[in-house]
Amino acid sequence: MTSSARYATVATPPGPFTVVVTPGPDGGDVVLAAGWTGDVADLLPVVHRTLRPTRVERVEHLPVLDAVEAHASGDLRAIDDVPVQQRSGPFLEEAWDVLRTVPAGQPDTYAAFAARCGRPAAVRAAANACARNAAALFVPCHRVLGSDGGLGGFRWGTPVKRWLLDHEAEHAPVPA
C-alpha cells in the first residue's frame, strides 16, 4: 500500500477533473487515478488495493494538471508522457500500456483494440481493461468504441466521452 498521496482538481470543459498522485522513483509525481469528478472518494476505490493510499492530502495544484489543461486547450500530446502506475494481471497491465498507443482522433473499436493487444479474440477482456482503467485521460480508454461504432460505456459518462472524442477529432494531427 502507498502510505500517502496528494490530489487536486481542475476545471475542464466537460467538468471537474481530479487526479491522485504519489511520488515516483525519480521524485516526480506518478498518477494513481484520475477522472471527471470533484470528489476524490470516487477515485480511491478504483486504485488497486496494493497501491491505494491510506491517506490523501488535497493540494491547490499539481504539475500534472498542467498537462490536463494543455490537452483541454488542444495540445493532445501533453498527456502522452505523464507517468501512471496501475496494477492488475498481465493482460490488463499490457492492455493499459497499449491504450496509450491509440492515437487521438483515431479511436479503435473494442475488437480492434483486442487485436492491437495481440489477442484478437479477447474482445471482452479488452473491454474489461477499459472499464478497470483508474487513470482516465492519461490511459485514454475513451478512445475505444463499441464494435458497432457506438460510444460504449465510460466510467465518467458518455457525455464526457463524446466531448473527448469530438475535441480530439478537432485537434488531432491529420494522419500521414
C-alpha positions, 0 to 999 in steps of 0.5 A: 500500500502507498502510505500517502498521496496528494490530489487536486482538481481542475476545471475542464470543459466537460467538468471537474477533473481530479487526479491522485498522485504519489511520488515516483522513483525519480521524485516526480509525481506518478498518477494513481487515478484520475477522472471527471469528478470533484470528489476524490472518494470516487477515485480511491476505490478504483486504485488497486488495493496494493497501491491505494493510499491510506491517506490523501492530502488535497493540494491547490495544484499539481504539475500534472494538471498542467498537462490536463489543461494543455490537452483541454486547450488542444495540445493532445500530446501533453498527456502522452508522457505523464507517468501512471502506475496501475496494477492488475494481471498481465493482460490488463497491465499490457492492455493499459500500456497499449491504450496509450498507443491509440492515437487521438482522433483515431479511436479503435473499436473494442475488437480492434483494440483486442487485436492491437493487444495481440489477442484478437479474440479477447474482445471482452477482456479488452473491454474489461481493461477499459472499464478497470482503467483508474487513470482516465485521460492519461490511459485514454480508454475513451478512445475505444468504441463499441464494435458497432461504432457506438460510444460504449460505456465510460466510467465518467459518462458518455457525455464526457466521452463524446466531448473527448472524442469530438475535441480530439477529432478537432485537434488531432494531427491529420494522419500521414 
